[in-house]
Structures are given as structure tokens and as C-alpha cells.
């Protein structure tokens, strides 16, 4: 208590110097806090963007890729069909830790007006959550009650000279039914070959093929892009007889970019803190020099070397704590002002092929803002601790120097 009370009294006696010294740490800590908050915001929003735009993180299918063809009749004859999975597997996968959402899908080879195409049967609600939906350029997306409704690719619409609202006959080939569907929407992907396809509800797909209770793929979205590999391994160990595929390149690139940004910004903040620590060292050395006679008196009345050292370390620690606290507060305010002052600097445009955000009514996404800060308890603790650490480290040499003074020589000092 003696060391702390003496340290507080000495800092109060030199308030202006204390404030100026702490300001060096404030600048470094506030800069560090701003950068860490921006990185955290970028990380959170990038994950959200990947979740909304990047499609499924994992595609689960039968380990046996294809089974026998579903019949010819189309211009390409009999085509092999994907092997199926029990639809109940989707519920099992949804319970695996790290899984954000799942969407079952049934794909098969069908024909519209004699043109053999791929038909995808989906659950509209879960499909939008997992993949972000389709880039609808005309009409609307499927709903849960969209029985007898179909969405057709733009290239196929032009090839068959179809129009929105037109009724078409969809055939599933040998062993399947032939039903009429009303075209309610048109999608684009940016790649023509992907637009020779159509989407209907999962219930309609199972009905027209006569394969109830089964799916061909289960699309999985993870809570965090960085845990995709772990979740994929859990799926393989939990569900036998399945195969998983992941877009690892995209995920690794996103994680690598975020890690690079974190290291870059953290380095800038540490450089600023390092510069601020010189101010603490300078102040503490000046304090030791000015208080040489006081140190001599303390030693003459019995103060030990470690007690003298504690007094000066307590002062430097208090300066670090003050700088850390004020720096976190200032950084928290500036973190929200910084994106306004640099409008557009941290924004990117995005228009992924065939994908859209479910809340944008089918329009391509543009100008996605990545600079919204995220103030987390972890960042607050890191910056506050760094302020205290800088204060202690900067005060070590001055405190040691003060503790090594000889009482007789210190008392002679005027």
C-alpha cells in the first residue's frame, strides 16, 4: 500500500507530465483498438457475406456417385442419375456441432419441350439460407407452396423461346411422370451452360420422379468458414456411406486474407505502442533524476531496494493503465467515426455467379461495406493489457536505476 499511495501522490503532483506521458500510450492503444475492431468487423461481415453469397460450404452426396439411367426419350438418350440419400440424413447433419443450416436437394435429368436439362428440386426457404438463393432477373423465387411452379435459366428461356407465365410440360423420363408447370421466374448465372437448368420444389421433384423420401445432395452451411474441414470430418464419421465436397480454395483464401489483415494492422498498432513507450521511459528517468534526494531520504529511513523499485514500477504501471483505459475509450469512439471519414475505402463490390442475397429481391450485390467495426471483450482486454504491459516494461530500467542509488550520494544531490 505504501508504494501505491506514494506513486499516486507523485503522479498527482505532476499531472501535466503524467497526462502527456500517458497520451503516448493513448495514441498507440487507440490505434491498435481501432484496427482490431475493424478487423473483427471485417471478419464478422466477411463470414456473413460468405454465408449469404458463397453457396454451400459442404455438399453431401452418396459415396456411390451414379446409378442406372432414368430412361431415354430425350435427345441425349439414357443419362445416369445421381445416387440418392435418405432425406432423414439432413436432420442428422443439422445436429452436428458447427452446422449453421442444411438444405436437401433432389437433382435429376428431365426434359422440357424435348430439351434434356438438369432439374433441381429444392426447399426454397432453406435453399436461400444455405446458398443465398438465385439471381432472379424476371419474376420471383419459389415459395414453400409453389407446387406446379418452375424457375428456368435465361439461356434455356431464349433457346426454347419461352416467356414468363407460360405453361411448360416437364417430363422425368422413363419411370417418371409428365406434369405441367407455370414459369414464375428466370435466373441468370453469368455462365450460359449453367442456365440450361430449372428449379422446382423438392416435393414436386420427388413426385414427378416417384422417388419419395430421398434426396441426391444435402447442402450444408457452416457457422464459421474456418471450421469447414472439421465439420466435413464430423459428417463423414457420423453418417456412413456419404461423400463430402468443400470449396476449400475459397475458404482458405478468405481466412488467409483476414489473417494477413490482422497481422498488418496489429504490426502498425505495435509500432505506435513502441513509440509511445519511449515517452514513459523518458518521463520515468526524469522523475528518478528529479527525485534523487527523495530516494536518498527513503533509503536513509530504512526503505529497501525492492520497495523503491515498487514505487517507480507502480507509477509506470498506473501510467500504462491510464493510457490503456483512455486509449480503449477513444479507440471505441474513433472506430465508429473512421468508416465515415473513409467512406468507400473498405468497401467492395460483389456479384457472384448465379447468387444473390435473399433480401435484395434478386439484384446483384454491390458496394458491400466491410468497415463496420466490431467491439469485442477480447479486443478490449488485449488493448487494456497491452497498455499495462507497456507501462511496466518502460518503467523497469528507471525503477532499477532508482533502487540502485546509494543513500549517501543521493542525499548530497541538490
N, C-alpha and C positions, 0 to 999 in steps of 0.2 A: 504493500500500500504506500510505503514511503516513496518508492521510485515513481509510482504513478502520480501521486499528488504533486511531487516536485516537478515531474515532466509537464503536467497540465499547467502548473503555475508558470513555468518558464515559457510555454507556448503562448499563454495569455499575455504575458509581459511583452512579447514580440509578435503581436497579432498581424501586423502588416507583412513582416517577413514570413510568418507561418503561412499566410494566405498566398503569398507569391510563390513560396516553395511548393505548396500543395497544388497550385494551379498547373505546374508542370506535369504532375501525375494526373490531374483532372483532364488535361488535353489528351494524354495518351489513353487513359481509361475510356473516356467518352468516344474517342475514335475507334478503339477496339470494340466497344459495345455497339456502336452504330454498324460497324462492318459485320460483326457476328449476328446482329439482329437481321440485317439484310440477307445474309447467307441463309439464316434459318427460315426467313420468309421465302427466299427463292427455293429452298429445299422443299418446304411445305407446298408451295404453289406448283412447283415442277411435278411433284408426286401427284397432286390433284389433276394437273394437266395431262400427265401420262395416263392416269386412271380414266379421265374423261375422253381422251383423244387417241391414246395409243393402242386401242384394241385390247384383246385378251392377253394377259401375261402368260397364261398357260393354256394349251389346248390338250384336252384328254380324249383319247380315242382308243379303240380296241387294238390290242397288240397285234392282232391279225388284220392287216390293212384292208384287204378286199375279199369279198365273197363272190359268188357267181353272179352273172349279169342278170338284170331285171327284164331282159327281153329287148328285141329289136323293134322294128316298126319305124324307127327314126332313120334319118339319112346315114347315121354312123353305125347302124346295126346294134348288136348287143354290147352294152358297156358294163364293165364291172362296177359293183356298188360297194360303198364302204361298209365294213363290218359294223355291227351295232353293239350298243351297250344297254344294260338295263337302266331305265330312267331313274330308278331309285338311287343309283350311284351319285347323282347330283346332290342329294341330301347328305350323303356320307361325306362328300368332299366339302360341302359348305360348313361342316362341323370341324374341319381341320384347322388348327391354330394358324393365323396369318392369312386366311382366306377372307377377302372382303365381300365378294359376290360370285355367284355361278350362274351360267345361262345354258340350258340344254339346247341342242340344235340337231335337226334331222335334215341331212342333205341327200338328194337323190337326183338321178338323171331323168328328166321329163321332157316333154315337147309341147311347144305352142305353135300352132299352125304348121306342123311338120318340121319345125326347127328344134333340134335337140339341144337342150340347155341344162344348166345346173339349177335346181330349185332348192332353196334353203327354207326349212320350217323353223321358226323361232318363237320364243316367248317375248313379245315386244318390250315389256317393262324391264325384265332382267337383261335383255339384249342391249338396251340403251345404257344401263348402268355399267355393264361389263365392257362394251366396245365403244360407247359414245353414240351409237346409232348410225344411220346412213346420211349421206349428204343428199337430202331431198331437194330437187330443183323444181319440181312441179308436184302439186297435190300435197299429200300428207303421209305421215308414217303410220304403220299398222297399230291397232289398239288391241286390247285383250279380247274384245268382242268382234274382231274383224274377220268373221267367218265368211268365206267366199270372196275375200278381197286379196289383191295381189299388188306388189310393187315391182316394177320392171326397170331394168337398166336402160339408160338413154340410147346406147348403141343398138340394143335389140328393138327398142321402140321405132328407131329410124329404119332399121333393116326390114322389119315387118310392116312398116307404115301404120303403126298403131297410134291411137290418140287416148288422152286421159279420159277416163269414164267409160271407155269401150269395154265390152264383154269379150273375153277370150276363152277358148277351150284348152284346158290343161290335162294332159294325159301322162300317167306314170309308167306307161309301157305294159309289157306282158305281166299279168297277175295283178295289175293295179286298176284303179278306176279312171274314168274320164269325167271331169267336172268343169263347170263354167265359173270363171272368176271375173270380178269387176276391177279394172285397173284404177287404183286410187292414188298412186304416186309414181314418180320417176326419180331414179337416183343416178348420180354420176360418181365416178371414182378417179378420173384423170387417166385411167388406163382402159382402152377400148375393150380388150379381151375380158376384163373383169365385169364389163357392163352387159355381157351376154348371159345374164342370170336374172333370177327373180326371187322374191321373198314372199312367203305366206306364213300364216300362223302354224305353230307346231301341231296343234290339233288337226288342222286341215291336211298337213303333210302326212301325219300318221293315218288319217282317214283315207286319203287318196291312194296310199301305198298298201293299206291294210296291215301295217306293222304298228300295232298299238303297244304302248308301254316301253318303247325302246327309242334310243337316240343314236346318232352317229358320232357326235362330238359333244363335249362339255367344255364350255369356255369359262375360264377362271380368271378373276381379277384379284390380285393380292393387296393387302393393306399397305405394303411398302415395296417398291420396286427392287430394293436391295435384298429382299428375302425370297425372291422368286425361286432360286435354286433350292433353298431349304424346303419351301412348300412343295416343290415338284418332287423332291425326295420323299417327303412325308406321304404324298399321294401314292407314289409307287409302292411304298411299304404298307400303306393302309388298304389300298384297293388292288387286288391281284388281277392279272390279265389285262392291264391297261398300258398304254404308251403315252408319254407326255412330251410336248414340244414347247419350247420357250424362245421368245425373241431376245436371246441373251445379248446380242450385239448392241441393241438399243438401250437395254437396261444398264449394261456395263458402261456405255458411253455417257449416259446421264449421271451415273454415280461418279465416274471419273471427273466429269466436268464440275460437279458440286465439290468434290474433294479438292480439286485444283483451286477453285474459287476460295474455299475455306482456308487453304494454306496461304494463298496470296494475300488475302485480307488480314489473316492473323499475323503474317510477317510484317505488314505495314503497321499494324497496331503495336506489335512488339518493338519495332524500331522507334515509334513515338514514345513508348514507355521507357525505353532505354535512354532516350534523350532526356526525358523528364527526371530520371533517376540521378542524373548529374546535378540537377538543381538541389536535390535532397542532400547529396554528398557535400556540395559546396556550402549549403546552409549549416549542416551539422559541424563541418570543420571550422567554419567561422564562429559557431556557437562555442565550440571547445576552446578556441583561441581567446574569445572574449571572456569566458568564464574560468580561465586558468586559476585565478586567485580563489574563486568559489570552490573549485575542485580541491585546491590545497587545503582550504578550511575543512571541508568534509572529510578529507583523509586525516587531518590533524586531530579531529574529534573521534576518529575510530572507524570511518567508513572503509569497507574493504573494496578491493579492486572490482570484484563482481557486482557490488552494489552500485558503484559509479557507472559501470558498464550498463547495468539495468536501466539507470536513469536515462542515459542517452539513447539506448535502444527503444525505451518506452516512448520517447519523444519522436523518433523517426517512425515508429510503428503508428503512432497517433496521426502523424502527417500522412502516412500511407492510407490509413483508414478514412481520414477526411477526404483525401484525394479520390479514393475509390468510391466512397459514397456519393460525393458530388458528381464525379465522373459518370457513374451509373445513371443518376437522375438527369444530368444534362444530356447524356447519350440517349436516354429513353425519349426525351423530347425531340432531339435533333433527328433521331431515327425516323420519326414520322414526318419531319419537315424536309428531310433530304430528298425523298422521292418527288416532292412537289417542286423543289428547286432544280431538279434534274429530270424534268418530265420527258419521257421518251428514251432516256439514256439506257434504262434497263428494261425496255420493252422489246418484245419480239413478235413477229408475225407468224402465224401457223395456219396451214390449210392442208391437213393430212389427207391422203388419197381416200376418198370414199367415206371419211369420217366427219362427224360434226359433233358439237356439244348439244346435248339434249335440250338445253334451254334457249337455243338460238334459232329455232324454227328452220333448221336446215341450211342456214347460211354458213359459209366457210368462216372459220375463226380468224380474226386479225387483231393485231396490236394487243396481245396478251401481256398484261403488266406483271412483271416478276419482282418488282422492288418493294412490295408491301412488306414492312418489317414484321418480325415475329419475336416479341419479347418473352423469353422463357426463363424459368427459375434457374436453369443450368447456366445460361449466359450471365445472369445477374451474379450468381455465386462465383463464376470464373473471374469476372472482371473485378468484383469486390476483393476476392482473394489475391488477385494479381497486384492490386493497389497496396494491400498489406505486405505482400512479399517484397515488392519493390522498396517499400519503406524500410523494412528490416534489413535487406541486403545493402541498401545505400547507407544505412547507419552503422554497419558493422565496423568499418575501419575507424570512423571518428570515435565511436564508443570505445574501441580497443585502445586508441591513442589516448583518450581521456583517462582510462583506467590505469595506464602505464606511467602516468605522471608521478614524479616523486614529490612528496608534500613540501619539503624544504624549498625546492626550486619553484614550485607552484606559488608558494606564499611570497616569494621575492618578486613575483610578476606584478607590475603596476598596470 
